[in-house]
Amino acid sequence: MSDQRRESAAPVEPYFDRTPQPFGDGPVDPLVYDASPRALRQRTVNFAAKRLVDMRYVSRLDRTTAEQHFCWRPAVAPGGLTFRAGSEGQSELAAAQRRGDIIVEMDDADRRVTVRWNDAGFGEPVIGTAAARPGYGGTVLGPHAALQFDPQPIARRQPEAGRTWPLGDAVEKPPAPPPEVACALDAFFARSTGAYGILIATPERILCERYSEFGAADRPTPSWSMTKAITCTVIGRLIQKGWLASVYDPAPAPLWRDPRSIHRLITLDHLLRMRSGLGFPVSHGDGNVTLGFENSAVYQDAGDAFESAQRSIVATVPGAIYRYINSGLNVLGAIIRDQIERRGLPYHESLYGLLIDRLGMARYQHSADIAGNLIASGAGFATLRDYAKLGVLYLQNGMWDGERLLPEGWADYALTATHTGTSYAACFRTNIDRLFPDLPPDAAWASGASDQRIFILRRHRLTVAVSNETDYSMDLAALNRAIAAAIAAWA
């Protein structure tokens, strides 16, 4: 063969595939978690500011009560598949505040909290801020002065005036509970000092509700990861409306368009059941890089929660292993936002209108991130009466006021753990491990940090909503006995 022929037959470039990308430039750059000491300290003060903003300006606690319930939570670097953060460092932070090294400022007029950590041995002060805006919960600003979106009032559909609960907000005061239930509730509150309250209901009426001295029927209380159950249910709504086809389809995240990307192996079901395999590199201050699985950075960082979640790497085979993370739910949040906006609809109003306002959960509000995304993994707020409406929807197998809001069989899908190794279902938890020994194995609940729960007892047609302040232990044995007493009395 001549030299000219050899030159014309030069091989295709051997180092990369030159096939044109069908959807832009392919996968986005992965998120790298900064776990340097300063970054962790920044997250610590950011989260403290958010917690205090939430209690003061969303739940509307007075300053004394908020400070009594506040507990420091130091940020730690995410770890591997079995890593679980401990409580080390809380006492040191509390001591730093007592010494005056950490200063908390509350601006009631601007509904803003600033936490300043002064430490001459560490360097420049670390300052974290959070602010609450009506309808957007508490938002972490971190070192930034302002939000990166304009928090306009959100048009919300209000429940029909005078209509009885759960279709409306009119609640007839229930009679005194039977003595066995009253006694069990007394024991529960005596042993659960962080409890805001508990509500027990059927799909037709509220049977019992009781509140602590700092709780009230109209007080929005924290949900944290109970918000995941809201997000799961919105996915069900999109399937019912035909916007999405199936939970077993590849997750149509806006940044996961390339069909050749490994992210396209992740289905909606994987995201809902915490089996996506998403993780990210963790860069430590000493230059070491490890693999981490995020749990709380979304509540500590002043960033775009949806973009960050989509920039996770696929660290384990999708579907292979259960690992509880927040990133997957915020990928779902990005999908929901994309499905709304590609139809030319306003994002915030439409998200509420898909589910929350259809159920008349008038006091429910998501927390927004600094970019205006309504965080899909946690940090929502509602009254117990509103939380219980979600339980009623599932007791009625997705029917509401004569209309089907969720696909047939969705309740079975969402409330059933289908994998070994965990009692987790699709953003709900189940009682197959008998955490609550006196409740049936098919009991399920939405669950949040520090034991906020919405129980769904389909066999007994009861829902129980209970709210607790973060970092305060709840006596689960007493809660188990109280719910068992309610089943015996009313089921």
C-alpha positions as MATLAB code, in Angstrom:
seq = 'MSDQRRESAAPVEPYFDRTPQPFGDGPVDPLVYDASPRALRQRTVNFAAKRLVDMRYVSRLDRTTAEQHFCWRPAVAPGGLTFRAGSEGQSELAAAQRRGDIIVEMDDADRRVTVRWNDAGFGEPVIGTAAARPGYGGTVLGPHAALQFDPQPIARRQPEAGRTWPLGDAVEKPPAPPPEVACALDAFFARSTGAYGILIATPERILCERYSEFGAADRPTPSWSMTKAITCTVIGRLIQKGWLASVYDPAPAPLWRDPRSIHRLITLDHLLRMRSGLGFPVSHGDGNVTLGFENSAVYQDAGDAFESAQRSIVATVPGAIYRYINSGLNVLGAIIRDQIERRGLPYHESLYGLLIDRLGMARYQHSADIAGNLIASGAGFATLRDYAKLGVLYLQNGMWDGERLLPEGWADYALTATHTGTSYAACFRTNIDRLFPDLPPDAAWASGASDQRIFILRRHRLTVAVSNETDYSMDLAALNRAIAAAIAAWA';
ca = [
       0.000    0.000    0.000;
       1.360    3.441   -0.910;
       2.114    6.111    1.690;
      -0.675    8.227    0.177;
      -3.195    5.412    0.648;
      -2.082    4.842    4.232;
      -2.610    8.539    4.975;
      -6.131    8.588    3.531;
      -7.045    5.496    5.550;
      -5.949    7.019    8.876;
      -7.933    5.540   11.744;
     -10.672    7.407   13.579;
      -9.297    9.328   16.550;
      -8.655    6.563   19.121;
      -8.952    8.630   22.280;
     -12.590    9.674   22.310;
     -15.940    9.090   20.608;
     -16.538   11.801   17.997;
     -20.212   10.939   17.556;
     -22.158   14.227   17.869;
     -23.789   14.666   21.267;
     -27.566   14.447   20.715;
     -28.345   16.747   23.638;
     -25.693   19.398   24.083;
     -22.303   18.630   25.564;
     -23.135   15.517   27.543;
     -22.881   15.074   31.317;
     -22.342   18.137   33.481;
     -19.281   18.553   35.646;
     -19.707   16.661   38.919;
     -20.246   18.489   42.161;
     -17.255   18.290   44.514;
     -18.153   18.738   48.183;
     -15.763   21.126   49.927;
     -15.051   19.594   53.345;
     -12.315   22.023   54.357;
     -12.560   23.308   57.956;
     -13.783   26.727   56.832;
     -16.459   25.256   54.563;
     -17.746   23.010   57.362;
     -17.776   25.950   59.764;
     -19.731   27.970   57.179;
     -22.307   25.201   56.915;
     -22.583   25.034   60.696;
     -23.517   28.698   61.060;
     -25.730   28.566   57.952;
     -27.782   25.724   59.389;
     -28.030   27.398   62.792;
     -29.383   30.529   61.107;
     -31.961   28.489   59.171;
     -33.122   26.596   62.252;
     -33.673   29.807   64.173;
     -35.373   31.536   61.230;
     -37.706   28.575   60.855;
     -38.688   28.569   64.518;
     -39.020   32.340   64.886;
     -40.604   33.434   61.621;
     -42.245   30.341   60.116;
     -43.454   28.439   63.176;
     -43.808   31.821   64.938;
     -42.300   30.813   68.269;
     -41.247   33.594   70.595;
     -37.515   34.084   70.962;
     -37.284   32.490   74.398;
     -39.057   29.315   73.271;
     -37.038   29.134   70.057;
     -33.758   29.432   71.917;
     -34.857   26.792   74.418;
     -35.493   24.351   71.569;
     -32.439   25.223   69.510;
     -29.582   22.711   69.501;
     -26.286   23.201   67.735;
     -25.552   20.756   64.947;
     -21.981   20.872   63.604;
     -21.570   20.144   59.913;
     -19.433   17.112   59.138;
     -17.972   15.734   55.935;
     -20.237   13.163   54.233;
     -18.999    9.597   54.439;
     -19.476    6.268   52.733;
     -22.452    3.983   52.345;
     -22.658    3.119   56.038;
     -21.627    6.509   57.444;
     -23.927    8.184   59.926;
     -23.027   11.526   61.521;
     -22.884   11.638   65.307;
     -23.555   14.475   67.721;
     -19.930   15.284   68.531;
     -19.187   18.967   68.783;
     -22.544   20.219   70.048;
     -21.269   21.031   73.535;
     -18.237   22.870   72.161;
     -20.463   25.061   69.984;
     -22.788   25.801   72.884;
     -19.783   26.746   75.002;
     -18.500   29.051   72.249;
     -21.863   30.809   72.223;
     -21.804   31.229   76.007;
     -18.322   32.736   75.793;
     -19.539   35.215   73.211;
     -17.436   33.764   70.387;
     -20.655   32.923   68.525;
     -23.195   35.735   68.296;
     -26.807   35.350   67.125;
     -28.665   38.404   65.829;
     -32.390   38.360   65.013;
     -33.977   41.038   62.841;
     -37.725   40.752   63.401;
     -38.540   43.457   60.856;
     -36.699   41.638   58.054;
     -37.409   38.121   59.404;
     -33.695   37.408   59.268;
     -31.167   35.669   61.534;
     -27.413   36.165   61.327;
     -24.942   33.901   63.126;
     -21.361   35.187   63.474;
     -18.554   32.900   64.634;
     -15.496   34.845   65.803;
     -12.351   32.818   66.395;
      -9.042   34.669   66.230;
      -7.158   31.387   66.124;
      -9.122   30.274   63.063;
      -8.934   33.421   60.967;
     -11.604   35.765   59.631;
     -15.079   35.472   61.227;
     -17.512   33.075   59.590;
     -20.959   34.587   59.048;
     -24.127   32.746   58.058;
     -27.541   34.236   57.395;
     -31.042   32.932   56.729;
     -34.256   34.780   55.998;
     -37.955   33.940   55.849;
     -40.247   35.297   53.172;
     -44.020   34.688   53.202;
     -44.820   31.492   51.332;
     -41.183   30.446   50.904;
     -40.273   29.163   54.353;
     -36.793   29.802   55.672;
     -34.016   30.197   53.098;
     -30.287   29.832   53.700;
     -28.403   32.890   52.420;
     -25.068   31.896   53.939;
     -22.543   34.684   53.306;
     -24.809   36.332   50.705;
     -26.809   39.456   51.460;
     -29.926   38.671   49.431;
     -31.929   36.025   47.630;
     -31.146   35.317   43.989;
     -34.827   35.412   43.015;
     -37.713   37.785   43.594;
     -40.054   36.186   46.179;
     -43.330   37.434   44.794;
     -46.573   36.501   46.620;
     -47.789   33.068   45.539;
     -51.420   32.835   44.488;
     -52.813   30.023   46.616;
     -56.192   28.354   46.305;
     -57.980   28.553   49.636;
     -60.297   25.857   51.044;
     -63.991   26.460   50.586;
     -65.160   28.592   53.510;
     -67.208   26.726   56.069;
     -66.667   23.301   54.553;
     -65.886   20.647   57.127;
     -62.474   19.052   57.497;
     -60.810   17.413   55.595;
     -62.353   19.046   52.505;
     -62.279   22.377   54.310;
     -60.904   23.902   57.493;
     -64.050   23.867   59.622;
     -63.377   21.565   62.563;
     -66.014   20.726   65.107;
     -64.390   20.278   68.501;
     -64.240   16.533   69.083;
     -65.523   15.026   72.306;
     -63.074   14.059   75.017;
     -61.196   10.905   74.042;
     -61.828    7.650   75.880;
     -59.903    7.353   79.174;
     -57.432    4.819   77.729;
     -56.507    7.193   74.915;
     -56.315   10.213   77.220;
     -54.016    8.352   79.597;
     -51.745    7.228   76.754;
     -51.549   10.787   75.405;
     -50.693   12.121   78.865;
     -47.774    9.696   79.026;
     -46.660   10.592   75.512;
     -46.466   14.333   76.186;
     -44.815   13.813   79.570;
     -42.004   11.867   77.887;
     -41.702   13.883   74.668;
     -40.704   17.400   75.623;
     -40.218   18.528   72.025;
     -43.682   17.534   70.804;
     -45.834   20.277   69.293;
     -48.912   18.079   69.177;
     -50.692   14.996   67.911;
     -53.857   14.598   65.828;
     -55.878   11.426   65.199;
     -58.487   11.303   62.432;
     -60.565    9.184   60.083;
     -61.256   10.288   56.496;
     -64.466   11.879   57.783;
     -63.480   13.767   60.930;
     -60.860   14.617   63.515;
     -61.252   12.305   66.488;
     -58.719   13.896   68.800;
     -56.060   16.580   68.782;
     -53.854   17.747   71.596;
     -51.083   20.328   71.709;
     -48.228   21.187   74.034;
     -47.855   24.594   75.624;
     -45.927   25.828   72.570;
     -48.072   24.044   69.967;
     -51.386   25.178   68.489;
     -53.896   24.092   65.866;
     -52.893   26.999   63.598;
     -49.119   26.765   64.140;
     -47.077   25.606   61.121;
     -44.645   23.002   62.413;
     -41.562   21.527   60.738;
     -41.840   18.530   58.471;
     -38.225   18.061   57.398;
     -38.229   14.799   55.443;
     -41.987   14.354   55.573;
     -41.717   16.709   52.609;
     -40.362   13.740   50.658;
     -43.799   12.145   50.887;
     -45.260   15.330   49.381;
     -42.769   15.119   46.500;
     -43.542   11.437   45.957;
     -47.242   12.233   45.835;
     -46.666   15.048   43.319;
     -44.883   12.515   41.085;
     -48.017   10.386   41.356;
     -50.085   13.425   40.329;
     -47.899   13.965   37.248;
     -48.384   10.341   36.235;
     -52.135   10.623   36.772;
     -52.173   13.771   34.596;
     -50.133   12.077   31.876;
     -47.135   14.389   32.248;
     -44.976   11.395   33.201;
     -45.554    7.850   31.996;
     -44.201    5.444   34.598;
     -41.978    5.344   37.666;
     -39.930    2.701   35.863;
     -38.897    5.031   33.050;
     -35.514    6.806   33.088;
     -35.713    9.889   35.279;
     -36.101   12.852   32.865;
     -33.901   15.273   34.805;
     -33.117   18.455   32.840;
     -29.334   17.916   33.083;
     -29.501   14.195   32.280;
     -30.502   14.469   28.622;
     -27.735   12.413   27.009;
     -29.103    8.857   26.571;
     -25.539    7.476   26.723;
     -24.900    8.863   30.209;
     -24.898    6.440   33.128;
     -27.440    8.739   34.809;
     -29.978    7.467   32.274;
     -29.939    4.133   34.104;
     -31.613    5.855   37.061;
     -35.396    5.554   37.076;
     -37.973    7.564   38.978;
     -38.476    4.473   41.122;
     -34.798    4.438   42.066;
     -35.014    8.070   43.169;
     -38.217    7.530   45.146;
     -36.844    4.439   46.908;
     -33.378    5.838   47.677;
     -31.659    3.422   45.297;
     -30.251    5.864   42.754;
     -26.585    5.329   43.632;
     -25.916    9.079   43.641;
     -22.884   10.375   45.516;
     -20.029   12.831   45.030;
     -16.340   13.398   45.640;
     -15.516   14.972   49.003;
     -12.439   17.208   49.054;
     -10.914   17.468   52.513;
      -8.734   20.280   53.767;
      -5.622   18.083   53.655;
      -6.010   17.418   49.935;
      -7.456   13.955   50.396;
     -10.525   13.119   48.276;
     -13.067   10.502   49.323;
     -16.506    9.372   48.179;
     -19.492   10.737   50.098;
     -23.228   10.261   50.206;
     -24.974   13.523   51.090;
     -27.632   13.860   53.730;
     -27.942   17.464   54.852;
     -25.881   19.801   52.650;
     -29.077   20.998   50.952;
     -30.086   22.636   54.259;
     -26.618   24.048   54.920;
     -25.474   25.463   51.586;
     -26.645   28.700   50.024;
     -26.866   27.247   46.537;
     -29.123   25.857   43.824;
     -30.368   22.600   45.346;
     -31.713   21.221   42.076;
     -28.555   21.860   40.052;
     -26.330   20.468   42.805;
     -28.389   17.284   43.028;
     -28.196   16.691   39.279;
     -24.424   17.124   39.378;
     -24.039   14.092   41.644;
     -22.034   11.226   40.235;
     -23.396    7.684   39.973;
     -21.346    5.957   42.650;
     -23.118    2.590   42.845;
     -25.166    0.610   40.348;
     -28.644    2.206   40.228;
     -31.153   -0.011   41.995;
     -28.481   -2.094   43.711;
     -28.368   -0.613   47.187;
     -30.493    1.471   49.544;
     -28.785    4.641   50.779;
     -30.826    7.448   52.273;
     -29.840   10.761   50.651;
     -31.505   14.068   49.863;
     -29.941   14.480   46.412;
     -32.319   12.063   44.685;
     -35.396   13.880   45.924;
     -34.059   17.183   44.670;
     -33.478   15.598   41.270;
     -37.205   14.816   41.431;
     -37.794   18.454   42.367;
     -35.888   19.519   39.247;
     -38.001   17.146   37.151;
     -41.222   18.546   38.590;
     -40.111   22.120   37.940;
     -39.097   21.227   34.369;
     -42.428   19.519   33.676;
     -44.290   22.611   34.907;
     -42.229   25.214   33.084;
     -42.031   23.360   29.755;
     -45.822   23.762   29.659;
     -45.503   27.514   30.134;
     -46.973   27.441   33.639;
     -45.781   29.495   36.630;
     -43.619   27.258   38.780;
     -44.463   28.186   42.370;
     -48.234   28.514   41.935;
     -48.433   25.361   39.828;
     -46.463   23.235   42.270;
     -48.847   24.151   45.071;
     -51.823   23.756   42.762;
     -50.930   20.212   41.722;
     -51.458   18.747   45.188;
     -51.210   20.964   48.258;
     -53.996   23.350   47.321;
     -56.139   20.541   45.918;
     -56.123   19.040   49.401;
     -56.843   22.371   51.043;
     -53.539   22.369   52.936;
     -53.716   26.143   53.125;
     -50.978   26.649   55.730;
     -48.474   24.330   54.103;
     -45.387   25.981   52.641;
     -42.181   24.641   51.170;
     -38.826   26.186   51.982;
     -37.079   27.761   49.014;
     -33.381   27.671   48.289;
     -31.519   30.845   47.386;
     -32.321   30.280   43.676;
     -36.073   29.975   44.277;
     -36.428   26.197   44.003;
     -38.950   24.780   46.456;
     -36.792   22.163   48.165;
     -38.188   18.710   47.445;
     -36.374   16.739   50.122;
     -37.467   18.517   53.289;
     -38.009   21.631   55.375;
     -41.686   22.188   54.599;
     -44.120   23.469   57.215;
     -47.799   22.856   57.966;
     -50.308   22.463   60.743;
     -51.207   19.002   61.971;
     -54.651   19.423   60.409;
     -52.993   19.964   57.044;
     -50.510   17.117   57.451;
     -53.349   14.722   58.253;
     -55.041   15.552   54.934;
     -52.177   13.815   53.141;
     -52.865   10.772   55.287;
     -56.541   10.901   54.340;
     -55.656   10.989   50.628;
     -53.801    7.708   51.033;
     -56.531    6.185   53.193;
     -58.845    6.885   50.246;
     -56.441    5.313   47.729;
     -55.800    8.583   45.926;
     -59.412    9.784   45.732;
     -60.355   13.270   46.920;
     -63.821   14.805   46.905;
     -64.959   12.339   44.259;
     -61.956   12.887   41.971;
     -59.006   10.606   41.404;
     -55.824   12.559   42.135;
     -53.423    9.610   42.098;
     -53.216    6.599   39.786;
     -55.029    3.464   40.841;
     -52.644    1.368   42.869;
     -50.410    4.316   43.758;
     -51.050    3.914   47.493;
     -49.966    0.279   47.298;
     -46.847    1.303   45.373;
     -45.839    4.177   47.649;
     -46.574    2.492   50.985;
     -45.020   -0.923   50.330;
     -41.373   -1.806   50.848;
     -40.430   -4.025   47.925;
     -36.700   -4.550   48.499;
     -34.857   -6.555   51.105;
     -32.569   -4.868   53.578;
     -34.768   -1.904   54.431;
     -38.273   -1.009   55.551;
     -38.208    2.033   53.260;
     -40.928    2.235   50.610;
     -41.300    5.136   48.131;
     -40.578    8.144   50.371;
     -42.609    6.506   53.128;
     -41.432    4.131   55.831;
     -43.143    0.907   56.766;
     -43.573   -1.142   59.917;
     -42.279   -4.435   58.522;
     -39.416   -4.285   61.038;
     -41.978   -3.682   63.821;
     -40.500   -0.414   65.003;
     -43.962    0.125   66.464;
     -44.722   -3.339   67.855;
     -48.400   -2.722   68.616;
     -49.184   -1.391   65.123;
     -49.890   -3.675   62.157;
     -47.002   -4.628   59.852;
     -48.695   -2.812   56.958;
     -48.706    0.495   58.836;
     -46.759    3.178   56.967;
     -45.742    6.743   57.669;
     -44.103    9.825   56.286;
     -41.137   10.569   58.510;
     -39.067   13.626   59.325;
     -36.062   14.496   61.465;
     -36.714   14.092   65.166;
     -39.770   11.931   64.634;
     -42.298   14.110   62.835;
     -44.684   11.584   61.305;
     -47.905   11.103   59.381;
     -49.132    7.575   60.063;
     -51.349    5.842   57.520;
     -53.241    2.894   59.008;
     -55.220    1.726   56.001;
     -56.606   -1.399   57.625;
     -58.082    0.718   60.424;
     -58.953    3.833   58.333;
     -56.997    6.058   60.707;
     -54.316    8.672   60.184;
     -52.171   10.119   62.961;
     -50.072   13.264   62.533;
     -47.468   14.144   65.126;
     -44.923   16.957   65.073;
     -41.787   17.313   67.132;
     -39.007   19.882   67.312;
     -35.709   18.926   65.727;
     -33.023   17.382   67.963;
     -35.468   16.586   70.753;
     -36.068   12.914   71.342;
     -39.586   11.577   71.166;
     -40.640    8.598   73.259;
     -41.542    6.190   70.476;
     -42.719    3.537   72.921;
     -45.225    6.029   74.346;
     -46.271    7.023   70.825;
     -46.755    3.355   69.955;
     -49.037    2.893   72.980;
     -51.019    6.052   72.198;
     -51.715    4.967   68.613;
     -52.542    1.425   69.709;
     -55.017    2.860   72.198;
     -56.572    4.931   69.396;
     -56.928    1.841   67.211;
     -58.615   -0.051   70.052;
     -60.989    2.855   70.732;
     -61.966    3.958   67.229;
     -61.041    1.410   64.564;
];
